[in-house]
Amino acid sequence: MHKSIAILLFTLAFTGGARAATEVRVLATYPAGNPVTLASNQTFYLHIAYTTDEPVRIWARPFYRGQEVTAGSNPSRSYTGSGETLGWFFFMEPGQQVDEIRITAGDGTRLIATYAVRITGSDRPAASTSKPDWLVTLSEREERLQREDFEKRASTPVTVGDMVLFGGFMLAVLALGIGGIAGPLWAIRRWRGGWRVAAAVPVVMMLFVVLRIVVDTAGDPTSHNLWPFEILQVGALSLVVIGVLLAARKFFGAET
């Protein structure tokens, strides 16, 4: 019996530690240099080499003093294996600054690399300069691959199973989204004292996530490509919190 438990624990530890890895490296930038002054309507590009043993999407987003800068940034295809791709962003207004670029993967929240560079936006027009070969080549390739991906998706017939699966998923998102707010509001109306304050926490949490999605996507439509999963997670967490509070109230004999 003890031997079986040891084998089970070893297997869990091994599989948990064997999580798929993603590595990236910045090979070059355009405009090159550090610091960089970005002209009006000019885009900053990163030449990125990647290695991954799982399908991932890769984004490059600008930050200044630890806060994400409001800027337009690159969408992403799904990557696997090894290769090279582009990351890019452009400022929304002159005077914006950047002191690091964070490269993320997955749903955009898994940080895999940072690139330190000081960039300042200006209102002057961009000078006429030739783009480096790597930028021309990768831009043309990314445009072609994205077009092929779109055409492939457009030509693939949607099955009844796909529609049922998608409809069920979106209903689950809607149910958890509504439940994640309705459950705590019900508790706030019925409970008193510290219990009411505790029930307000998941409401604030839900509203914060929804507001962040709305604000972020207004500035960058690609910043929350997996927003339904964010709603699913925070909605489920909100209901779990209310469930724990209900169990605690029953345990302590709290009045309704």
C-alpha positions in Angstrom: 0.0 0.0 0.0 2.8 2.4 1.0 4.7 1.5 -2.2 1.6 2.3 -4.4 1.2 5.7 -2.7 4.9 6.5 -3.2 4.6 5.6 -6.9 1.5 7.8 -7.2 3.2 10.8 -5.6 6.3 10.4 -7.7 4.1 10.3 -10.9 2.2 13.4 -9.9 5.4 15.3 -9.1 7.0 14.2 -12.3 4.1 15.2 -14.5 3.6 18.4 -12.6 7.2 19.4 -13.2 7.2 18.4 -16.8 5.1 21.4 -17.9 5.6 22.4 -21.4 8.1 25.2 -21.8 8.2 28.3 -24.0 11.3 30.4 -24.5 11.8 33.6 -26.6 14.8 35.8 -27.4 14.8 39.3 -29.0 17.2 39.2 -32.0 16.8 42.8 -33.1 14.5 45.8 -33.1 13.4 48.5 -35.5 14.0 51.3 -35.0 17.2 50.0 -33.6 19.1 51.5 -30.6 18.5 52.5 -27.0 17.0 55.0 -26.3 14.6 55.3 -29.2 12.3 58.2 -30.2 9.2 56.9 -32.0 7.8 59.3 -34.6 4.1 60.0 -35.0 2.2 56.9 -36.3 5.5 54.9 -36.3 5.5 51.2 -35.1 8.2 49.7 -33.0 9.1 46.1 -34.1 10.8 43.2 -32.3 12.5 40.3 -34.1 11.7 37.4 -31.8 13.1 33.9 -31.9 10.9 31.3 -30.1 11.1 27.7 -29.0 8.0 26.0 -27.6 6.8 22.4 -27.1 3.2 23.5 -26.9 1.0 25.5 -29.2 1.1 29.1 -27.8 0.3 32.6 -28.9 3.0 35.3 -28.3 2.5 39.0 -27.6 4.8 41.9 -27.0 3.4 44.7 -24.8 5.0 48.0 -23.7 5.3 48.9 -20.0 6.5 52.0 -18.2 7.3 52.0 -14.4 5.5 48.7 -14.0 2.3 49.8 -15.7 1.1 48.7 -19.1 1.2 51.5 -21.7 -2.0 52.2 -23.7 -0.8 51.2 -27.2 -1.8 49.2 -30.2 0.0 45.9 -30.2 0.4 42.8 -32.4 -2.2 40.0 -32.6 -0.8 36.5 -32.6 -1.1 33.2 -34.5 -0.5 29.9 -32.7 3.1 28.9 -32.7 4.8 25.6 -32.0 8.3 24.2 -32.4 11.1 26.7 -33.2 11.1 29.7 -35.5 11.0 33.5 -35.7 8.1 36.0 -35.6 7.3 39.7 -35.1 6.2 41.6 -32.0 5.1 45.2 -32.4 3.3 48.1 -30.9 2.5 51.8 -31.6 1.7 54.7 -29.3 -1.8 56.3 -29.2 -0.5 59.8 -28.5 2.9 61.6 -28.4 4.8 61.8 -25.1 4.1 58.2 -24.1 7.1 56.4 -22.7 8.3 52.8 -22.3 11.1 51.4 -20.2 10.5 47.6 -20.8 8.6 45.3 -23.2 7.0 42.2 -21.7 6.6 39.2 -23.9 3.8 37.0 -22.8 2.4 33.7 -24.0 -0.8 31.6 -23.6 -3.7 33.9 -22.8 -1.4 36.9 -22.5 -0.8 36.6 -18.8 2.1 34.2 -18.7 5.3 36.3 -18.7 8.2 34.6 -20.5 10.7 37.4 -21.2 11.3 41.1 -20.7 13.3 43.4 -23.0 14.7 46.6 -21.5 14.6 49.6 -23.8 13.7 53.3 -23.3 11.3 54.6 -26.0 9.6 58.0 -26.1 6.8 59.0 -28.5 7.0 62.2 -30.4 4.7 64.2 -32.7 7.2 64.6 -35.5 6.8 62.7 -38.8 8.8 59.6 -39.4 11.9 59.9 -41.4 12.1 57.9 -44.7 14.3 55.0 -44.0 14.6 51.5 -45.5 13.3 48.6 -43.3 15.7 45.8 -42.5 15.5 42.6 -44.4 14.2 40.6 -41.4 11.3 43.0 -41.0 10.3 42.9 -44.6 10.5 39.1 -44.8 8.7 38.4 -41.6 6.0 41.0 -42.3 5.2 39.4 -45.7 5.2 35.9 -44.1 3.0 36.8 -41.2 0.5 38.5 -43.6 0.5 35.5 -45.9 0.0 33.0 -43.0 -2.7 35.0 -41.4 -4.5 35.2 -44.7 -4.2 31.5 -45.1 -5.5 30.8 -41.6 -8.5 33.1 -42.3 -9.3 31.3 -45.6 -8.9 27.9 -43.9 -11.3 28.9 -41.1 -13.8 30.4 -43.6 -13.8 27.3 -45.8 -14.2 24.8 -42.9 -17.9 23.9 -42.5 -19.3 24.3 -39.0 -20.7 21.0 -37.7 -23.8 20.6 -35.4 -21.4 19.4 -32.7 -19.3 22.6 -33.0 -22.4 24.8 -32.7 -23.7 22.8 -29.7 -20.3 22.9 -28.0 -19.9 26.7 -28.7 -23.4 27.4 -27.6 -23.0 25.4 -24.4 -19.7 27.1 -23.6 -21.2 30.6 -24.1 -24.2 29.6 -22.0 -21.7 28.5 -19.3 -19.9 31.8 -19.5 -23.2 33.7 -19.3 -24.5 31.6 -16.4 -21.3 31.9 -14.4 -21.0 35.6 -15.2 -24.6 36.3 -13.9 -24.3 33.8 -11.0 -20.9 35.3 -10.0 -22.7 38.6 -9.5 -26.2 37.5 -8.5 -25.0 35.1 -5.8 -23.0 37.7 -3.8 -25.7 40.4 -4.3 -28.3 37.9 -2.8 -26.0 37.4 0.2 -25.4 41.1 0.6 -29.2 41.7 0.8 -29.7 39.0 3.4 -26.6 39.1 5.6 -25.5 41.6 8.1 -22.2 42.8 9.6 -19.0 41.2 8.6 -20.8 38.5 6.6 -22.1 41.3 4.3 -18.7 42.8 3.9 -17.2 39.3 3.0 -20.0 38.8 0.4 -19.1 42.1 -1.2 -15.6 40.9 -2.0 -16.5 38.6 -5.0 -18.8 41.4 -6.4 -15.9 43.8 -6.4 -13.7 41.1 -7.9 -16.2 40.4 -10.7 -16.7 44.1 -11.5 -13.0 44.7 -11.6 -12.4 41.9 -14.1 -15.2 43.0 -16.4 -14.2 46.6 -16.2 -10.6 45.7 -17.0 -11.7 43.8 -20.0 -13.8 46.7 -21.3 -11.1 49.3 -20.7 -8.2 47.2 -22.1 -10.0 46.1 -25.2 -11.1 49.7 -25.9 -7.4 50.6 -26.2 -6.2 47.3 -27.7 -8.8 44.8 -29.1 -6.3 42.0 -28.9 -5.5 42.4 -25.2 -8.1 39.9 -24.0 -8.5 37.4 -26.8 -9.6 34.8 -24.2 -12.0 37.0 -22.2 -14.7 34.2 -21.9 -12.2 32.1 -19.9 -11.5 35.1 -17.7 -15.3 35.4 -17.0 -15.5 31.6 -16.4 -12.7 31.7 -13.9 -13.7 34.7 -11.9 -17.4 33.7 -12.0 -16.6 30.2 -10.7 -14.3 31.7 -8.0 -17.1 34.1 -6.9 -19.6 31.2 -6.5 -17.0 29.2 -4.6 -16.4 32.1 -2.2 -20.2 32.4 -1.5 -20.4 28.6 -1.0 -17.6 28.7 1.5 -19.3 31.6 3.3 -22.6 29.7 3.4 -20.9 26.7 4.9 -19.1 29.0 7.5 -22.4 30.7 8.5 -24.0 27.3 9.0 -21.0 26.1 11.0 -21.1 29.2 13.3 -24.9 29.3 13.5 -25.1 32.8 12.0 -28.6 34.2 11.7 -30.1 34.9 8.3 
